[in-house]
């Protein structure tokens, strides 16, 4: 059976979180999605293309504000 790479990663995630309680799963998700302390210290975690860069976070926040303003009108 041939499994696409993204589906393979979903399977790995499923097995990693299968029996975890919600608190452990949330902690796992945070560790999975946030840059490591070592990468932050080197400065590589906030490279311009990173979703954690200051510019990307500001754009995401301004997009959220625009959506919320549009929803309340």
N, CA, C, O and CB atoms as a CASP TS submission, in Angstrom:
PFRMAT TS
TARGET T0000
AUTHOR 0000-0000-0000
METHOD Language model
MODEL 1
PARENT N/A
ATOM      1  N   UNK     1       0.840  -1.178   0.000  1.00  0.00           N
ATOM      2  CA  UNK     1       0.000   0.000   0.000  1.00  0.00           C
ATOM      3  C   UNK     1       0.886   1.241   0.000  1.00  0.00           C
ATOM      4  O   UNK     1       1.831   1.351   0.781  1.00  0.00           O
ATOM      5  CB  UNK     1      -0.956  -0.002   1.216  1.00  0.00           C
ATOM      6  N   UNK     2       0.564   2.154  -0.875  1.00  0.00           N
ATOM      7  CA  UNK     2       1.317   3.386  -0.963  1.00  0.00           C
ATOM      8  C   UNK     2       0.556   4.484  -0.228  1.00  0.00           C
ATOM      9  O   UNK     2      -0.613   4.735  -0.522  1.00  0.00           O
ATOM     10  CB  UNK     2       1.572   3.775  -2.439  1.00  0.00           C
ATOM     11  N   UNK     3       1.210   5.134   0.719  1.00  0.00           N
ATOM     12  CA  UNK     3       0.571   6.144   1.547  1.00  0.00           C
ATOM     13  C   UNK     3       1.252   7.486   1.303  1.00  0.00           C
ATOM     14  O   UNK     3       2.469   7.590   1.461  1.00  0.00           O
ATOM     15  CB  UNK     3       0.629   5.755   3.050  1.00  0.00           C
ATOM     16  N   UNK     4       0.493   8.519   0.921  1.00  0.00           N
ATOM     17  CA  UNK     4       1.111   9.840   0.750  1.00  0.00           C
ATOM     18  C   UNK     4       1.745  10.320   2.061  1.00  0.00           C
ATOM     19  O   UNK     4       1.308   9.950   3.150  1.00  0.00           O
ATOM     20  CB  UNK     4       0.061  10.866   0.259  1.00  0.00           C
ATOM     21  N   UNK     5       2.765  11.136   1.933  1.00  0.00           N
ATOM     22  CA  UNK     5       3.535  11.562   3.099  1.00  0.00           C
ATOM     23  C   UNK     5       2.674  12.288   4.132  1.00  0.00           C
ATOM     24  O   UNK     5       2.830  12.055   5.330  1.00  0.00           O
ATOM     25  CB  UNK     5       4.675  12.458   2.664  1.00  0.00           C
ATOM     26  N   UNK     6       1.767  13.168   3.687  1.00  0.00           N
ATOM     27  CA  UNK     6       0.951  13.904   4.650  1.00  0.00           C
ATOM     28  C   UNK     6       0.010  12.963   5.409  1.00  0.00           C
ATOM     29  O   UNK     6      -0.243  13.170   6.596  1.00  0.00           O
ATOM     30  CB  UNK     6       0.144  14.999   3.936  1.00  0.00           C
ATOM     31  N   UNK     7      -0.502  11.949   4.744  1.00  0.00           N
ATOM     32  CA  UNK     7      -1.351  10.967   5.427  1.00  0.00           C
ATOM     33  C   UNK     7      -0.524  10.132   6.398  1.00  0.00           C
ATOM     34  O   UNK     7      -1.012   9.758   7.464  1.00  0.00           O
ATOM     35  CB  UNK     7      -2.056  10.052   4.403  1.00  0.00           C
ATOM     36  N   UNK     8       0.714   9.839   6.040  1.00  0.00           N
ATOM     37  CA  UNK     8       1.614   9.119   6.939  1.00  0.00           C
ATOM     38  C   UNK     8       1.841   9.920   8.217  1.00  0.00           C
ATOM     39  O   UNK     8       1.816   9.362   9.313  1.00  0.00           O
ATOM     40  CB  UNK     8       2.958   8.828   6.243  1.00  0.00           C
ATOM     41  N   UNK     9       2.062  11.217   8.080  1.00  0.00           N
ATOM     42  CA  UNK     9       2.260  12.065   9.250  1.00  0.00           C
ATOM     43  C   UNK     9       0.998  12.115  10.113  1.00  0.00           C
ATOM     44  O   UNK     9       1.089  12.143  11.341  1.00  0.00           O
ATOM     45  CB  UNK     9       2.663  13.480   8.819  1.00  0.00           C
ATOM     46  N   UNK    10      -0.176  12.126   9.483  1.00  0.00           N
ATOM     47  CA  UNK    10      -1.422  12.077  10.242  1.00  0.00           C
ATOM     48  C   UNK    10      -1.512  10.780  11.048  1.00  0.00           C
ATOM     49  O   UNK    10      -1.979  10.786  12.187  1.00  0.00           O
ATOM     50  CB  UNK    10      -2.631  12.205   9.296  1.00  0.00           C
ATOM     51  N   UNK    11      -1.071   9.682  10.463  1.00  0.00           N
ATOM     52  CA  UNK    11      -1.086   8.400  11.150  1.00  0.00           C
ATOM     53  C   UNK    11      -0.132   8.408  12.346  1.00  0.00           C
ATOM     54  O   UNK    11      -0.471   7.900  13.414  1.00  0.00           O
ATOM     55  CB  UNK    11      -0.715   7.275  10.181  1.00  0.00           C
ATOM     56  N   UNK    12       1.040   8.973  12.170  1.00  0.00           N
ATOM     57  CA  UNK    12       2.007   9.090  13.261  1.00  0.00           C
ATOM     58  C   UNK    12       1.418   9.939  14.385  1.00  0.00           C
ATOM     59  O   UNK    12       1.545   9.589  15.559  1.00  0.00           O
ATOM     60  CB  UNK    12       3.337   9.706  12.755  1.00  0.00           C
ATOM     61  N   UNK    13       0.773  11.056  14.029  1.00  0.00           N
ATOM     62  CA  UNK    13       0.146  11.918  15.028  1.00  0.00           C
ATOM     63  C   UNK    13      -0.943  11.161  15.781  1.00  0.00           C
ATOM     64  O   UNK    13      -1.057  11.285  17.000  1.00  0.00           O
ATOM     65  CB  UNK    13      -0.439  13.177  14.365  1.00  0.00           C
ATOM     66  N   UNK    14      -1.732  10.389  15.070  1.00  0.00           N
ATOM     67  CA  UNK    14      -2.793   9.607  15.703  1.00  0.00           C
ATOM     68  C   UNK    14      -2.206   8.646  16.742  1.00  0.00           C
ATOM     69  O   UNK    14      -2.698   8.576  17.869  1.00  0.00           O
ATOM     70  CB  UNK    14      -3.594   8.824  14.640  1.00  0.00           C
ATOM     71  N   UNK    15      -1.166   7.914  16.369  1.00  0.00           N
ATOM     72  CA  UNK    15      -0.568   6.968  17.297  1.00  0.00           C
ATOM     73  C   UNK    15       0.120   7.679  18.465  1.00  0.00           C
ATOM     74  O   UNK    15       0.159   7.149  19.576  1.00  0.00           O
ATOM     75  CB  UNK    15       0.430   6.081  16.564  1.00  0.00           C
ATOM     76  N   UNK    16       0.654   8.861  18.223  1.00  0.00           N
ATOM     77  CA  UNK    16       1.323   9.603  19.297  1.00  0.00           C
ATOM     78  C   UNK    16       0.325  10.144  20.319  1.00  0.00           C
ATOM     79  O   UNK    16       0.670  10.311  21.488  1.00  0.00           O
ATOM     80  CB  UNK    16       2.140  10.755  18.712  1.00  0.00           C
ATOM     81  N   UNK    17      -0.902  10.418  19.893  1.00  0.00           N
ATOM     82  CA  UNK    17      -1.889  11.033  20.790  1.00  0.00           C
ATOM     83  C   UNK    17      -3.086  10.133  21.077  1.00  0.00           C
ATOM     84  O   UNK    17      -4.061  10.585  21.676  1.00  0.00           O
ATOM     85  CB  UNK    17      -2.376  12.330  20.197  1.00  0.00           C
ATOM     86  N   UNK    18      -3.033   8.891  20.671  1.00  0.00           N
ATOM     87  CA  UNK    18      -4.184   7.985  20.765  1.00  0.00           C
ATOM     88  C   UNK    18      -4.745   7.859  22.178  1.00  0.00           C
ATOM     89  O   UNK    18      -5.949   8.030  22.369  1.00  0.00           O
ATOM     90  CB  UNK    18      -3.796   6.621  20.265  1.00  0.00           C
ATOM     91  N   UNK    19      -3.925   7.570  23.157  1.00  0.00           N
ATOM     92  CA  UNK    19      -4.401   7.346  24.518  1.00  0.00           C
ATOM     93  C   UNK    19      -4.127   8.523  25.451  1.00  0.00           C
ATOM     94  O   UNK    19      -4.219   8.375  26.669  1.00  0.00           O
ATOM     95  CB  UNK    19      -3.765   6.108  25.077  1.00  0.00           C
ATOM     96  N   UNK    20      -3.799   9.665  24.908  1.00  0.00           N
ATOM     97  CA  UNK    20      -3.469  10.825  25.735  1.00  0.00           C
ATOM     98  C   UNK    20      -4.738  11.517  26.222  1.00  0.00           C
ATOM     99  O   UNK    20      -5.738  11.601  25.509  1.00  0.00           O
ATOM    100  CB  UNK    20      -2.591  11.816  24.950  1.00  0.00           C
ATOM    101  N   UNK    21      -4.667  12.008  27.456  1.00  0.00           N
ATOM    102  CA  UNK    21      -5.791  12.801  27.925  1.00  0.00           C
ATOM    103  C   UNK    21      -5.704  14.187  27.279  1.00  0.00           C
ATOM    104  O   UNK    21      -4.645  14.546  26.763  1.00  0.00           O
ATOM    105  CB  UNK    21      -5.801  12.901  29.488  1.00  0.00           C
ATOM    106  N   UNK    22      -6.771  14.965  27.292  1.00  0.00           N
ATOM    107  CA  UNK    22      -6.779  16.255  26.579  1.00  0.00           C
ATOM    108  C   UNK    22      -5.647  17.202  26.984  1.00  0.00           C
ATOM    109  O   UNK    22      -5.110  17.919  26.140  1.00  0.00           O
ATOM    110  CB  UNK    22      -8.095  16.945  26.810  1.00  0.00           C
ATOM    111  N   UNK    23      -5.283  17.209  28.265  1.00  0.00           N
ATOM    112  CA  UNK    23      -4.205  18.091  28.713  1.00  0.00           C
ATOM    113  C   UNK    23      -2.866  17.690  28.096  1.00  0.00           C
ATOM    114  O   UNK    23      -2.100  18.544  27.649  1.00  0.00           O
ATOM    115  CB  UNK    23      -4.103  18.072  30.240  1.00  0.00           C
ATOM    116  N   UNK    24      -2.591  16.388  28.076  1.00  0.00           N
ATOM    117  CA  UNK    24      -1.350  15.898  27.469  1.00  0.00           C
ATOM    118  C   UNK    24      -1.332  16.149  25.964  1.00  0.00           C
ATOM    119  O   UNK    24      -0.292  16.489  25.400  1.00  0.00           O
ATOM    120  CB  UNK    24      -1.172  14.401  27.752  1.00  0.00           C
ATOM    121  N   UNK    25      -2.483  15.980  25.315  1.00  0.00           N
ATOM    122  CA  UNK    25      -2.562  16.216  23.878  1.00  0.00           C
ATOM    123  C   UNK    25      -2.321  17.687  23.552  1.00  0.00           C
ATOM    124  O   UNK    25      -1.632  18.005  22.583  1.00  0.00           O
ATOM    125  CB  UNK    25      -3.925  15.772  23.339  1.00  0.00           C
ATOM    126  N   UNK    26      -2.886  18.584  24.358  1.00  0.00           N
ATOM    127  CA  UNK    26      -2.646  20.013  24.153  1.00  0.00           C
ATOM    128  C   UNK    26      -1.176  20.355  24.330  1.00  0.00           C
ATOM    129  O   UNK    26      -0.625  21.142  23.560  1.00  0.00           O
ATOM    130  CB  UNK    26      -3.493  20.839  25.118  1.00  0.00           C
ATOM    131  N   UNK    27      -0.538  19.771  25.334  1.00  0.00           N
ATOM    132  CA  UNK    27       0.885  20.011  25.557  1.00  0.00           C
ATOM    133  C   UNK    27       1.709  19.478  24.380  1.00  0.00           C
ATOM    134  O   UNK    27       2.667  20.119  23.947  1.00  0.00           O
ATOM    135  CB  UNK    27       1.343  19.352  26.877  1.00  0.00           C
ATOM    136  N   UNK    28       1.336  18.314  23.871  1.00  0.00           N
ATOM    137  CA  UNK    28       2.019  17.740  22.711  1.00  0.00           C
ATOM    138  C   UNK    28       1.858  18.652  21.493  1.00  0.00           C
ATOM    139  O   UNK    28       2.819  18.894  20.763  1.00  0.00           O
ATOM    140  CB  UNK    28       1.470  16.329  22.401  1.00  0.00           C
ATOM    141  N   UNK    29       0.637  19.155  21.279  1.00  0.00           N
ATOM    142  CA  UNK    29       0.390  20.055  20.149  1.00  0.00           C
ATOM    143  C   UNK    29       1.215  21.333  20.261  1.00  0.00           C
ATOM    144  O   UNK    29       1.748  21.825  19.266  1.00  0.00           O
ATOM    145  CB  UNK    29      -1.095  20.403  20.064  1.00  0.00           C
ATOM    146  N   UNK    30       1.318  21.868  21.482  1.00  0.00           N
ATOM    147  CA  UNK    30       2.118  23.078  21.675  1.00  0.00           C
ATOM    148  C   UNK    30       3.590  22.811  21.357  1.00  0.00           C
ATOM    149  O   UNK    30       4.237  23.601  20.670  1.00  0.00           O
ATOM    150  CB  UNK    30       1.970  23.596  23.120  1.00  0.00           C
ATOM    151  N   UNK    31       4.106  21.700  21.858  1.00  0.00           N
ATOM    152  CA  UNK    31       5.506  21.368  21.591  1.00  0.00           C
ATOM    153  C   UNK    31       5.742  21.092  20.115  1.00  0.00           C
ATOM    154  O   UNK    31       6.817  21.381  19.589  1.00  0.00           O
ATOM    155  CB  UNK    31       5.931  20.160  22.418  1.00  0.00           C
ATOM    156  N   UNK    32       4.746  20.538  19.449  1.00  0.00           N
ATOM    157  CA  UNK    32       4.878  20.201  18.035  1.00  0.00           C
ATOM    158  C   UNK    32       4.884  21.455  17.169  1.00  0.00           C
ATOM    159  O   UNK    32       5.613  21.521  16.179  1.00  0.00           O
ATOM    160  CB  UNK    32       3.747  19.269  17.602  1.00  0.00           C
ATOM    161  N   UNK    33       4.077  22.448  17.533  1.00  0.00           N
ATOM    162  CA  UNK    33       3.873  23.600  16.670  1.00  0.00           C
ATOM    163  C   UNK    33       4.708  24.822  17.008  1.00  0.00           C
ATOM    164  O   UNK    33       4.875  25.698  16.159  1.00  0.00           O
ATOM    165  CB  UNK    33       2.464  23.973  16.701  1.00  0.00           C
ATOM    166  N   UNK    34       5.232  24.907  18.212  1.00  0.00           N
ATOM    167  CA  UNK    34       6.041  26.058  18.575  1.00  0.00           C
ATOM    168  C   UNK    34       7.511  25.782  18.315  1.00  0.00           C
ATOM    169  O   UNK    34       7.962  24.645  18.449  1.00  0.00           O
ATOM    170  CB  UNK    34       5.821  26.428  20.038  1.00  0.00           C
ATOM    171  N   UNK    35       8.259  26.805  17.946  1.00  0.00           N
ATOM    172  CA  UNK    35       9.691  26.600  17.742  1.00  0.00           C
ATOM    173  C   UNK    35      10.367  26.257  19.067  1.00  0.00           C
ATOM    174  O   UNK    35       9.912  26.680  20.130  1.00  0.00           O
ATOM    175  CB  UNK    35      10.339  27.856  17.114  1.00  0.00           C
ATOM    176  N   UNK    36      11.424  25.511  19.000  1.00  0.00           N
ATOM    177  CA  UNK    36      12.135  25.110  20.213  1.00  0.00           C
ATOM    178  C   UNK    36      12.890  26.286  20.802  1.00  0.00           C
ATOM    179  O   UNK    36      13.160  27.271  20.114  1.00  0.00           O
ATOM    180  CB  UNK    36      13.100  23.958  19.920  1.00  0.00           C
ATOM    181  N   UNK    37      13.225  26.178  22.068  1.00  0.00           N
ATOM    182  CA  UNK    37      13.980  27.232  22.741  1.00  0.00           C
ATOM    183  C   UNK    37      15.344  27.410  22.079  1.00  0.00           C
ATOM    184  O   UNK    37      15.843  28.530  21.974  1.00  0.00           O
ATOM    185  CB  UNK    37      14.148  26.907  24.241  1.00  0.00           C
ATOM    186  N   UNK    38      15.946  26.311  21.633  1.00  0.00           N
ATOM    187  CA  UNK    38      17.246  26.395  20.971  1.00  0.00           C
ATOM    188  C   UNK    38      17.130  27.174  19.660  1.00  0.00           C
ATOM    189  O   UNK    38      17.996  27.988  19.339  1.00  0.00           O
ATOM    190  CB  UNK    38      17.810  24.983  20.708  1.00  0.00           C
ATOM    191  N   UNK    39      16.057  26.921  18.903  1.00  0.00           N
ATOM    192  CA  UNK    39      15.871  27.637  17.639  1.00  0.00           C
ATOM    193  C   UNK    39      15.587  29.124  17.900  1.00  0.00           C
ATOM    194  O   UNK    39      16.045  29.985  17.150  1.00  0.00           O
ATOM    195  CB  UNK    39      14.714  27.003  16.824  1.00  0.00           C
ATOM    196  N   UNK    40      14.834  29.417  18.961  1.00  0.00           N
ATOM    197  CA  UNK    40      14.572  30.820  19.305  1.00  0.00           C
ATOM    198  C   UNK    40      15.867  31.518  19.708  1.00  0.00           C
ATOM    199  O   UNK    40      16.088  32.673  19.346  1.00  0.00           O
ATOM    200  CB  UNK    40      13.532  30.919  20.447  1.00  0.00           C
ATOM    201  N   UNK    41      16.720  30.826  20.452  1.00  0.00           N
ATOM    202  CA  UNK    41      17.988  31.414  20.891  1.00  0.00           C
ATOM    203  C   UNK    41      18.908  31.690  19.709  1.00  0.00           C
ATOM    204  O   UNK    41      19.616  32.697  19.696  1.00  0.00           O
ATOM    205  CB  UNK    41      18.687  30.490  21.891  1.00  0.00           C
ATOM    206  N   UNK    42      18.904  30.805  18.719  1.00  0.00           N
ATOM    207  CA  UNK    42      19.743  31.001  17.518  1.00  0.00           C
ATOM    208  C   UNK    42      19.167  32.067  16.604  1.00  0.00           C
ATOM    209  O   UNK    42      19.877  32.624  15.767  1.00  0.00           O
ATOM    210  CB  UNK    42      19.889  29.687  16.743  1.00  0.00           C
ATOM    211  N   UNK    43      17.874  32.353  16.763  1.00  0.00           N
ATOM    212  CA  UNK    43      17.233  33.313  15.888  1.00  0.00           C
ATOM    213  C   UNK    43      16.672  32.692  14.630  1.00  0.00           C
ATOM    214  O   UNK    43      16.157  33.411  13.773  1.00  0.00           O
ATOM    215  CB  UNK    43      18.192  34.377  15.526  1.00  0.00           C
ATOM    216  N   UNK    44      16.755  31.380  14.491  1.00  0.00           N
ATOM    217  CA  UNK    44      16.256  30.732  13.278  1.00  0.00           C
ATOM    218  C   UNK    44      14.764  30.469  13.350  1.00  0.00           C
ATOM    219  O   UNK    44      14.136  30.190  12.328  1.00  0.00           O
ATOM    220  CB  UNK    44      16.992  29.430  13.037  1.00  0.00           C
ATOM    221  N   UNK    45      14.184  30.553  14.545  1.00  0.00           N
ATOM    222  CA  UNK    45      12.752  30.274  14.686  1.00  0.00           C
ATOM    223  C   UNK    45      11.902  31.409  14.154  1.00  0.00           C
ATOM    224  O   UNK    45      10.732  31.213  13.828  1.00  0.00           O
ATOM    225  CB  UNK    45      12.405  30.017  16.140  1.00  0.00           C
ATOM    226  N   UNK    46      12.481  32.588  14.064  1.00  0.00           N
ATOM    227  CA  UNK    46      11.702  33.731  13.615  1.00  0.00           C
ATOM    228  C   UNK    46      12.195  34.256  12.271  1.00  0.00           C
ATOM    229  O   UNK    46      12.161  35.460  12.018  1.00  0.00           O
ATOM    230  CB  UNK    46      11.751  34.835  14.653  1.00  0.00           C
ATOM    231  N   UNK    47      12.645  33.361  11.423  1.00  0.00           N
ATOM    232  CA  UNK    47      13.058  33.756  10.079  1.00  0.00           C
ATOM    233  C   UNK    47      11.872  34.378   9.354  1.00  0.00           C
ATOM    234  O   UNK    47      10.721  34.124   9.710  1.00  0.00           O
ATOM    235  CB  UNK    47      13.615  32.541   9.284  1.00  0.00           C
ATOM    236  N   UNK    48      12.140  35.163   8.372  1.00  0.00           N
ATOM    237  CA  UNK    48      11.087  35.921   7.679  1.00  0.00           C
ATOM    238  C   UNK    48       9.960  35.035   7.156  1.00  0.00           C
ATOM    239  O   UNK    48       8.803  35.456   7.169  1.00  0.00           O
ATOM    240  CB  UNK    48      11.687  36.696   6.528  1.00  0.00           C
ATOM    241  N   UNK    49      10.259  33.844   6.705  1.00  0.00           N
ATOM    242  CA  UNK    49       9.230  32.968   6.174  1.00  0.00           C
ATOM    243  C   UNK    49       8.485  32.174   7.236  1.00  0.00           C
ATOM    244  O   UNK    49       7.525  31.467   6.929  1.00  0.00           O
ATOM    245  CB  UNK    49       9.837  32.033   5.203  1.00  0.00           C
ATOM    246  N   UNK    50       8.921  32.289   8.473  1.00  0.00           N
ATOM    247  CA  UNK    50       8.322  31.515   9.552  1.00  0.00           C
ATOM    248  C   UNK    50       6.967  32.085   9.955  1.00  0.00           C
ATOM    249  O   UNK    50       6.792  33.304   9.960  1.00  0.00           O
ATOM    250  CB  UNK    50       9.254  31.478  10.757  1.00  0.00           C
ATOM    251  N   UNK    51       5.995  31.219  10.297  1.00  0.00           N
ATOM    252  CA  UNK    51       4.718  31.723  10.794  1.00  0.00           C
ATOM    253  C   UNK    51       4.850  32.377  12.160  1.00  0.00           C
ATOM    254  O   UNK    51       3.917  33.038  12.615  1.00  0.00           O
ATOM    255  CB  UNK    51       3.709  30.600  10.863  1.00  0.00           C
ATOM    256  N   UNK    52       5.990  32.207  12.824  1.00  0.00           N
ATOM    257  CA  UNK    52       6.196  32.805  14.144  1.00  0.00           C
ATOM    258  C   UNK    52       6.965  34.115  14.062  1.00  0.00           C
ATOM    259  O   UNK    52       7.270  34.705  15.098  1.00  0.00           O
ATOM    260  CB  UNK    52       6.934  31.836  15.048  1.00  0.00           C
ATOM    261  N   UNK    53       7.286  34.588  12.865  1.00  0.00           N
ATOM    262  CA  UNK    53       7.990  35.856  12.755  1.00  0.00           C
ATOM    263  C   UNK    53       7.059  36.994  13.160  1.00  0.00           C
ATOM    264  O   UNK    53       5.837  36.856  13.116  1.00  0.00           O
ATOM    265  CB  UNK    53       8.521  36.068  11.320  1.00  0.00           C
ATOM    266  N   UNK    54       7.640  38.097  13.546  1.00  0.00           N
ATOM    267  CA  UNK    54       6.852  39.246  14.004  1.00  0.00           C
ATOM    268  C   UNK    54       5.901  39.723  12.906  1.00  0.00           C
ATOM    269  O   UNK    54       4.739  40.031  13.169  1.00  0.00           O
ATOM    270  CB  UNK    54       7.782  40.399  14.440  1.00  0.00           C
ATOM    271  N   UNK    55       6.402  39.779  11.693  1.00  0.00           N
ATOM    272  CA  UNK    55       5.583  40.242  10.575  1.00  0.00           C
ATOM    273  C   UNK    55       4.381  39.326  10.326  1.00  0.00           C
ATOM    274  O   UNK    55       3.267  39.805  10.116  1.00  0.00           O
ATOM    275  CB  UNK    55       6.431  40.334   9.313  1.00  0.00           C
ATOM    276  N   UNK    56       4.609  38.015  10.351  1.00  0.00           N
ATOM    277  CA  UNK    56       3.526  37.061  10.122  1.00  0.00           C
ATOM    278  C   UNK    56       2.488  37.133  11.236  1.00  0.00           C
ATOM    279  O   UNK    56       1.288  37.054  10.972  1.00  0.00           O
ATOM    280  CB  UNK    56       4.082  35.638  10.011  1.00  0.00           C
ATOM    281  N   UNK    57       2.942  37.283  12.476  1.00  0.00           N
ATOM    282  CA  UNK    57       1.998  37.380  13.589  1.00  0.00           C
ATOM    283  C   UNK    57       1.185  38.671  13.512  1.00  0.00           C
ATOM    284  O   UNK    57      -0.012  38.672  13.800  1.00  0.00           O
ATOM    285  CB  UNK    57       2.743  37.306  14.929  1.00  0.00           C
ATOM    286  N   UNK    58       1.832  39.769  13.122  1.00  0.00           N
ATOM    287  CA  UNK    58       1.105  41.041  12.984  1.00  0.00           C
ATOM    288  C   UNK    58       0.062  40.951  11.872  1.00  0.00           C
ATOM    289  O   UNK    58      -1.045  41.470  12.019  1.00  0.00           O
ATOM    290  CB  UNK    58       2.088  42.199  12.697  1.00  0.00           C
ATOM    291  N   UNK    59       0.403  40.300  10.764  1.00  0.00           N
ATOM    292  CA  UNK    59      -0.560  40.138   9.672  1.00  0.00           C
ATOM    293  C   UNK    59      -1.736  39.275  10.100  1.00  0.00           C
ATOM    294  O   UNK    59      -2.881  39.572   9.760  1.00  0.00           O
ATOM    295  CB  UNK    59       0.117  39.523   8.447  1.00  0.00           C
ATOM    296  N   UNK    60      -1.464  38.217  10.839  1.00  0.00           N
ATOM    297  CA  UNK    60      -2.542  37.346  11.305  1.00  0.00           C
ATOM    298  C   UNK    60      -3.454  38.091  12.268  1.00  0.00           C
ATOM    299  O   UNK    60      -4.675  37.944  12.208  1.00  0.00           O
ATOM    300  CB  UNK    60      -1.970  36.092  11.981  1.00  0.00           C
ATOM    301  N   UNK    61      -2.872  38.885  13.148  1.00  0.00           N
ATOM    302  CA  UNK    61      -3.671  39.649  14.103  1.00  0.00           C
ATOM    303  C   UNK    61      -4.507  40.706  13.401  1.00  0.00           C
ATOM    304  O   UNK    61      -5.680  40.888  13.728  1.00  0.00           O
ATOM    305  CB  UNK    61      -2.773  40.304  15.144  1.00  0.00           C
ATOM    306  N   UNK    62      -3.921  41.398  12.448  1.00  0.00           N
ATOM    307  CA  UNK    62      -4.691  42.427  11.732  1.00  0.00           C
ATOM    308  C   UNK    62      -5.793  41.782  10.893  1.00  0.00           C
ATOM    309  O   UNK    62      -6.860  42.373  10.729  1.00  0.00           O
ATOM    310  CB  UNK    62      -3.760  43.277  10.828  1.00  0.00           C
ATOM    311  N   UNK    63      -5.557  40.587  10.362  1.00  0.00           N
ATOM    312  CA  UNK    63      -6.602  39.872   9.635  1.00  0.00           C
ATOM    313  C   UNK    63      -7.746  39.477  10.544  1.00  0.00           C
ATOM    314  O   UNK    63      -8.911  39.578  10.160  1.00  0.00           O
ATOM    315  CB  UNK    63      -6.032  38.641   8.966  1.00  0.00           C
ATOM    316  N   UNK    64      -7.423  39.027  11.749  1.00  0.00           N
ATOM    317  CA  UNK    64      -8.449  38.670  12.726  1.00  0.00           C
ATOM    318  C   UNK    64      -9.268  39.893  13.119  1.00  0.00           C
ATOM    319  O   UNK    64     -10.494  39.819  13.209  1.00  0.00           O
ATOM    320  CB  UNK    64      -7.812  38.037  13.969  1.00  0.00           C
ATOM    321  N   UNK    65      -8.596  41.016  13.353  1.00  0.00           N
ATOM    322  CA  UNK    65      -9.295  42.255  13.712  1.00  0.00           C
ATOM    323  C   UNK    65     -10.233  42.664  12.594  1.00  0.00           C
ATOM    324  O   UNK    65     -11.368  43.064  12.852  1.00  0.00           O
ATOM    325  CB  UNK    65      -8.293  43.389  14.010  1.00  0.00           C
ATOM    326  N   UNK    66      -9.774  42.570  11.364  1.00  0.00           N
ATOM    327  CA  UNK    66     -10.619  42.938  10.217  1.00  0.00           C
ATOM    328  C   UNK    66     -11.841  42.023  10.119  1.00  0.00           C
ATOM    329  O   UNK    66     -12.943  42.486   9.827  1.00  0.00           O
ATOM    330  CB  UNK    66      -9.806  42.873   8.906  1.00  0.00           C
ATOM    331  N   UNK    67     -11.646  40.726  10.363  1.00  0.00           N
ATOM    332  CA  UNK    67     -12.781  39.795  10.322  1.00  0.00           C
ATOM    333  C   UNK    67     -13.777  40.088  11.431  1.00  0.00           C
ATOM    334  O   UNK    67     -14.989  40.040  11.217  1.00  0.00           O
ATOM    335  CB  UNK    67     -12.293  38.351  10.434  1.00  0.00           C
ATOM    336  N   UNK    68     -13.260  40.395  12.625  1.00  0.00           N
ATOM    337  CA  UNK    68     -14.146  40.681  13.747  1.00  0.00           C
ATOM    338  C   UNK    68     -14.918  41.985  13.535  1.00  0.00           C
ATOM    339  O   UNK    68     -16.090  42.079  13.900  1.00  0.00           O
ATOM    340  CB  UNK    68     -13.344  40.752  15.044  1.00  0.00           C
ATOM    341  N   UNK    69     -14.276  42.969  12.957  1.00  0.00           N
ATOM    342  CA  UNK    69     -14.958  44.236  12.663  1.00  0.00           C
ATOM    343  C   UNK    69     -16.049  44.022  11.621  1.00  0.00           C
ATOM    344  O   UNK    69     -17.129  44.607  11.704  1.00  0.00           O
ATOM    345  CB  UNK    69     -13.949  45.296  12.168  1.00  0.00           C
ATOM    346  N   UNK    70     -15.747  43.171  10.635  1.00  0.00           N
ATOM    347  CA  UNK    70     -16.730  42.889   9.598  1.00  0.00           C
ATOM    348  C   UNK    70     -17.924  42.105  10.131  1.00  0.00           C
ATOM    349  O   UNK    70     -19.053  42.296   9.678  1.00  0.00           O
ATOM    350  CB  UNK    70     -16.081  42.125   8.469  1.00  0.00           C
ATOM    351  N   UNK    71     -17.669  41.222  11.094  1.00  0.00           N
ATOM    352  CA  UNK    71     -18.736  40.386  11.663  1.00  0.00           C
ATOM    353  C   UNK    71     -19.650  41.179  12.571  1.00  0.00           C
ATOM    354  O   UNK    71     -20.829  40.848  12.701  1.00  0.00           O
ATOM    355  CB  UNK    71     -18.144  39.221  12.434  1.00  0.00           C
ATOM    356  N   UNK    72     -19.123  42.233  13.210  1.00  0.00           N
ATOM    357  CA  UNK    72     -19.932  42.997  14.155  1.00  0.00           C
ATOM    358  C   UNK    72     -20.738  44.094  13.453  1.00  0.00           C
ATOM    359  O   UNK    72     -21.637  44.678  14.059  1.00  0.00           O
ATOM    360  CB  UNK    72     -19.040  43.613  15.229  1.00  0.00           C
ATOM    361  N   UNK    73     -20.432  44.377  12.206  1.00  0.00           N
ATOM    362  CA  UNK    73     -21.138  45.452  11.492  1.00  0.00           C
ATOM    363  C   UNK    73     -22.522  45.042  11.098  1.00  0.00           C
ATOM    364  O   UNK    73     -23.250  45.828  10.491  1.00  0.00           O
ATOM    365  CB  UNK    73     -20.373  45.871  10.263  1.00  0.00           C
TER
END
